[in-house]
Amino acid sequence: MSPPPSIVGVAELAPARDTGDETDLTLSAAVAVEALADAGLGPEHVDGLLTHPMDTASRLIPSTVGEYLGLRLGYADSVDLGGASAVGMLWRAAAAIEAGMCSVCLCLTAVPRTTSGAVAGAPTRRTADLSPWREFEVPYGNIGATEGYAMIAMRYEHLYGDTARARAKVAVAQRANAAHQPKAYFSGRPLEIDEVMTSERIADPLRKLDCVLPTGGAAGVVVVRGDLVGRSAHPGVAILGAGEAITHKTITYAPSLTDTAIRQSADRAFANAGVERSAIGLASVYDCYTSTVLLTLEDAGFCPKGKAAAFVDEHDLTWRGSFPLNTHGGQLSFGQSDVAGGMSHVTEAVLQLQGRGGGRQVRDLRHAFVHGNGGIMSEQASVVLGVVS
């Protein structure tokens, strides 16, 4: 049996509130060069590319990026799964390699940002949105993500009890992890549980420190055919199994507010990998809000439904603890660069599995679970990663 497709190179720019004149195209190029250098490869080796919708180009996005980087591609695609896009790229890259479409695939995410919140240097799109969300919800004020996630958190508390302290512990543990990640936006700024629980209320029951800080940034990984792993500068991290599930776009049409498609995507990932949950030494999961983490722990199968608060209370979630969680600080403390924020969970898991976690290195790590969430708990993608023997 041939070795599985593996990640051999990673790169990530430090999140920033203002990326100046950079565009999603220039940021993609910068992180592509770094990722390839990290892998010990050059553009001439790349024959696969995965990217995401960009403001630089309204159409033909993969070819736009490929042309800019001077690539000659046998496979290219654009993944549009919001925060789940980065994780979704991994299994697509592995599948394309297994199908013989390419042998070295770049997976790139990049989002610029200015202090006004606008995308720097991007053209203004005027595409008509004819979706039910636009027609039936926007006129009544349902336009932001926080409101939807607050509804989910409120429903969860109605069913299972107060989670404020558990959510605060998640935020505090991830801030402690961020202290050992120099690129983290909140590195060096510790946090206490009471600070989280008394911070400004944004949308009941979510408070300011339950929410991510939007930033600009970019991240990418290099996935190669299994037999090419030995040619790279770092150990390979195998993509052992993946799963994906999508149930809705807007929260109005969600089948349930508290039972999510994470269950289906995680079950598929573990089944495909042939790995038990007990073997997972690191959970690197999407954390746009602290409440999202609680739902993910449950629906990914790490604890029973309604028991996430107890699970968090019983475990040390820092890099040195009994259940290492988001050891780079998560998006809550590392920074959320939109789809690139989702990729930060991938890059952290790879660095940890390669033994490059520095002052936050998880000991004796062999397997990691990585999860991406798009929309308002709409699009779910899971992967199980492991060290190549």
ABEGO torsion letter per residue (X at the ends): XBBBBBBABBBBBBBBABAEABBAAAAAAAAAAAAAAAAGBBAAABABBBBBBBAABABGAAAAAAAAAGBBBABBBBBBAEAAAAAAAAAAAAAAAAAGABABBBBBBBBBBBAAGBBBGBBBBABBBABAAAAAAAAAGBABAAAAAAAAAAAAAAAAEBAAAAAAAAAAAAAAAAAABAABAABGBBBBAAAAAABBBABOABBAAABBBBBBEBBBBBBBBAAAAAABABBBBBBABBBBBBABABAAABABAABBAAAAAAAAAAAAAGBBAAABABBBBBBABAAAAAAAAAAAGABBBGAAAAAAAABBABAABABBBGAAGEAAAAEBBEAAAAAAAAAAAAAAAAGAAEAABBBGBABBBBBBBBEBGABBBBBBBBBBX
